[in-house]
Amino acid sequence: MRRALTLAAAVRTRTAPNPWVGCLVVAGHDVFEGATEPPGGPHAEVVALAAAGRLAAGATLYTTLEPCATRV
């Protein structure tokens, strides 16, 4: 979770009016990261899931904010 918070903090000045969010997808020993993109771009969980690809199935997702269901 500390890494997810670090990812979120790194984008905090670029995401308004969206919240700044960090996300990790952990699949075994593989870790995939995402952070909220600037407005109009994907949310953190979408970025992390895309990075994980097929490895996302059965993985664990950690996010600093409840995942948004409007763009997933």
mmCIF file of the C-alpha atoms, coordinates in Angstrom:
data_MODEL
# 
_entry.id   MODEL 
# 
loop_
_atom_site.group_PDB 
_atom_site.id 
_atom_site.type_symbol 
_atom_site.label_atom_id 
_atom_site.label_alt_id 
_atom_site.label_comp_id 
_atom_site.label_asym_id 
_atom_site.label_entity_id 
_atom_site.label_seq_id 
_atom_site.pdbx_PDB_ins_code 
_atom_site.Cartn_x 
_atom_site.Cartn_y 
_atom_site.Cartn_z 
_atom_site.occupancy 
_atom_site.B_iso_or_equiv 
_atom_site.pdbx_formal_charge 
_atom_site.auth_seq_id 
_atom_site.auth_comp_id 
_atom_site.auth_asym_id 
_atom_site.auth_atom_id 
_atom_site.pdbx_PDB_model_num 
ATOM 1  C CA . MET A 1 1  ? 0.000   0.000   0.000   1.00 0.00 ? 1  MET A CA 1 
ATOM 2  C CA . ARG A 1 2  ? 2.906   2.334   0.661   1.00 0.00 ? 2  ARG A CA 1 
ATOM 3  C CA . ARG A 1 3  ? 3.942   2.025   -3.005  1.00 0.00 ? 3  ARG A CA 1 
ATOM 4  C CA . ALA A 1 4  ? 0.381   2.798   -4.137  1.00 0.00 ? 4  ALA A CA 1 
ATOM 5  C CA . LEU A 1 5  ? 0.415   5.941   -1.970  1.00 0.00 ? 5  LEU A CA 1 
ATOM 6  C CA . THR A 1 6  ? 3.744   6.967   -3.504  1.00 0.00 ? 6  THR A CA 1 
ATOM 7  C CA . LEU A 1 7  ? 2.354   6.507   -7.021  1.00 0.00 ? 7  LEU A CA 1 
ATOM 8  C CA . ALA A 1 8  ? -0.681  8.625   -6.130  1.00 0.00 ? 8  ALA A CA 1 
ATOM 9  C CA . ALA A 1 9  ? 1.426   11.400  -4.616  1.00 0.00 ? 9  ALA A CA 1 
ATOM 10 C CA . ALA A 1 10 ? 3.567   11.554  -7.754  1.00 0.00 ? 10 ALA A CA 1 
ATOM 11 C CA . VAL A 1 11 ? 0.549   12.589  -9.883  1.00 0.00 ? 11 VAL A CA 1 
ATOM 12 C CA . ARG A 1 12 ? -1.354  14.756  -7.403  1.00 0.00 ? 12 ARG A CA 1 
ATOM 13 C CA . THR A 1 13 ? -0.775  18.000  -9.292  1.00 0.00 ? 13 THR A CA 1 
ATOM 14 C CA . ARG A 1 14 ? -1.856  16.568  -12.678 1.00 0.00 ? 14 ARG A CA 1 
ATOM 15 C CA . THR A 1 15 ? -5.204  14.855  -12.052 1.00 0.00 ? 15 THR A CA 1 
ATOM 16 C CA . ALA A 1 16 ? -7.660  17.595  -11.018 1.00 0.00 ? 16 ALA A CA 1 
ATOM 17 C CA . PRO A 1 17 ? -10.623 17.470  -10.983 1.00 0.00 ? 17 PRO A CA 1 
ATOM 18 C CA . ASN A 1 18 ? -10.128 13.700  -10.613 1.00 0.00 ? 18 ASN A CA 1 
ATOM 19 C CA . PRO A 1 19 ? -8.650  12.326  -7.376  1.00 0.00 ? 19 PRO A CA 1 
ATOM 20 C CA . TRP A 1 20 ? -5.002  11.298  -7.383  1.00 0.00 ? 20 TRP A CA 1 
ATOM 21 C CA . VAL A 1 21 ? -4.895  7.526   -7.055  1.00 0.00 ? 21 VAL A CA 1 
ATOM 22 C CA . GLY A 1 22 ? -2.211  4.854   -7.105  1.00 0.00 ? 22 GLY A CA 1 
ATOM 23 C CA . CYS A 1 23 ? -2.828  1.196   -7.854  1.00 0.00 ? 23 CYS A CA 1 
ATOM 24 C CA . LEU A 1 24 ? -0.891  -2.073  -7.858  1.00 0.00 ? 24 LEU A CA 1 
ATOM 25 C CA . VAL A 1 25 ? -1.783  -5.424  -9.372  1.00 0.00 ? 25 VAL A CA 1 
ATOM 26 C CA . VAL A 1 26 ? 0.185   -8.207  -7.682  1.00 0.00 ? 26 VAL A CA 1 
ATOM 27 C CA . ALA A 1 27 ? 0.334   -11.500 -9.569  1.00 0.00 ? 27 ALA A CA 1 
ATOM 28 C CA . GLY A 1 28 ? 2.656   -13.850 -7.742  1.00 0.00 ? 28 GLY A CA 1 
ATOM 29 C CA . HIS A 1 29 ? 6.078   -12.183 -7.827  1.00 0.00 ? 29 HIS A CA 1 
ATOM 30 C CA . ASP A 1 30 ? 5.038   -9.746  -10.568 1.00 0.00 ? 30 ASP A CA 1 
ATOM 31 C CA . VAL A 1 31 ? 3.860   -6.256  -9.612  1.00 0.00 ? 31 VAL A CA 1 
ATOM 32 C CA . PHE A 1 32 ? 2.212   -3.897  -12.095 1.00 0.00 ? 32 PHE A CA 1 
ATOM 33 C CA . GLU A 1 33 ? 1.642   -0.228  -11.313 1.00 0.00 ? 33 GLU A CA 1 
ATOM 34 C CA . GLY A 1 34 ? -0.745  2.485   -12.347 1.00 0.00 ? 34 GLY A CA 1 
ATOM 35 C CA . ALA A 1 35 ? -1.564  6.063   -11.395 1.00 0.00 ? 35 ALA A CA 1 
ATOM 36 C CA . THR A 1 36 ? -4.418  8.306   -12.445 1.00 0.00 ? 36 THR A CA 1 
ATOM 37 C CA . GLU A 1 37 ? -3.707  9.981   -15.772 1.00 0.00 ? 37 GLU A CA 1 
ATOM 38 C CA . PRO A 1 38 ? -4.546  13.651  -16.454 1.00 0.00 ? 38 PRO A CA 1 
ATOM 39 C CA . PRO A 1 39 ? -8.241  14.449  -17.089 1.00 0.00 ? 39 PRO A CA 1 
ATOM 40 C CA . GLY A 1 40 ? -9.589  12.477  -20.019 1.00 0.00 ? 40 GLY A CA 1 
ATOM 41 C CA . GLY A 1 41 ? -7.094  9.676   -19.432 1.00 0.00 ? 41 GLY A CA 1 
ATOM 42 C CA . PRO A 1 42 ? -7.598  6.348   -17.681 1.00 0.00 ? 42 PRO A CA 1 
ATOM 43 C CA . HIS A 1 43 ? -7.882  5.910   -13.949 1.00 0.00 ? 43 HIS A CA 1 
ATOM 44 C CA . ALA A 1 44 ? -5.134  4.208   -11.940 1.00 0.00 ? 44 ALA A CA 1 
ATOM 45 C CA . GLU A 1 45 ? -6.801  0.800   -11.808 1.00 0.00 ? 45 GLU A CA 1 
ATOM 46 C CA . VAL A 1 46 ? -7.265  0.756   -15.587 1.00 0.00 ? 46 VAL A CA 1 
ATOM 47 C CA . VAL A 1 47 ? -3.575  1.587   -16.108 1.00 0.00 ? 47 VAL A CA 1 
ATOM 48 C CA . ALA A 1 48 ? -2.414  -1.127  -13.699 1.00 0.00 ? 48 ALA A CA 1 
ATOM 49 C CA . LEU A 1 49 ? -4.775  -3.775  -15.097 1.00 0.00 ? 49 LEU A CA 1 
ATOM 50 C CA . ALA A 1 50 ? -3.678  -2.975  -18.647 1.00 0.00 ? 50 ALA A CA 1 
ATOM 51 C CA . ALA A 1 51 ? -0.036  -3.312  -17.596 1.00 0.00 ? 51 ALA A CA 1 
ATOM 52 C CA . ALA A 1 52 ? -0.764  -6.705  -16.032 1.00 0.00 ? 52 ALA A CA 1 
ATOM 53 C CA . GLY A 1 53 ? -2.691  -7.967  -19.053 1.00 0.00 ? 53 GLY A CA 1 
ATOM 54 C CA . ARG A 1 54 ? -3.588  -11.638 -18.769 1.00 0.00 ? 54 ARG A CA 1 
ATOM 55 C CA . LEU A 1 55 ? -1.693  -11.915 -15.479 1.00 0.00 ? 55 LEU A CA 1 
ATOM 56 C CA . ALA A 1 56 ? -4.424  -9.807  -13.852 1.00 0.00 ? 56 ALA A CA 1 
ATOM 57 C CA . ALA A 1 57 ? -6.720  -12.847 -13.736 1.00 0.00 ? 57 ALA A CA 1 
ATOM 58 C CA . GLY A 1 58 ? -6.555  -14.137 -10.177 1.00 0.00 ? 58 GLY A CA 1 
ATOM 59 C CA . ALA A 1 59 ? -4.196  -11.356 -9.061  1.00 0.00 ? 59 ALA A CA 1 
ATOM 60 C CA . THR A 1 60 ? -4.690  -9.018  -6.111  1.00 0.00 ? 60 THR A CA 1 
ATOM 61 C CA . LEU A 1 61 ? -5.392  -5.328  -6.722  1.00 0.00 ? 61 LEU A CA 1 
ATOM 62 C CA . TYR A 1 62 ? -4.387  -2.664  -4.198  1.00 0.00 ? 62 TYR A CA 1 
ATOM 63 C CA . THR A 1 63 ? -5.690  0.865   -4.695  1.00 0.00 ? 63 THR A CA 1 
ATOM 64 C CA . THR A 1 64 ? -5.676  4.041   -2.621  1.00 0.00 ? 64 THR A CA 1 
ATOM 65 C CA . LEU A 1 65 ? -9.310  4.762   -3.465  1.00 0.00 ? 65 LEU A CA 1 
ATOM 66 C CA . GLU A 1 66 ? -12.314 2.571   -4.145  1.00 0.00 ? 66 GLU A CA 1 
ATOM 67 C CA . PRO A 1 67 ? -12.160 1.624   -7.853  1.00 0.00 ? 67 PRO A CA 1 
ATOM 68 C CA . CYS A 1 68 ? -14.296 3.745   -10.130 1.00 0.00 ? 68 CYS A CA 1 
ATOM 69 C CA . ALA A 1 69 ? -16.971 1.737   -11.935 1.00 0.00 ? 69 ALA A CA 1 
ATOM 70 C CA . THR A 1 70 ? -17.823 4.416   -14.497 1.00 0.00 ? 70 THR A CA 1 
ATOM 71 C CA . ARG A 1 71 ? -14.754 3.886   -16.708 1.00 0.00 ? 71 ARG A CA 1 
ATOM 72 C CA . VAL A 1 72 ? -13.713 0.305   -16.028 1.00 0.00 ? 72 VAL A CA 1 
# 
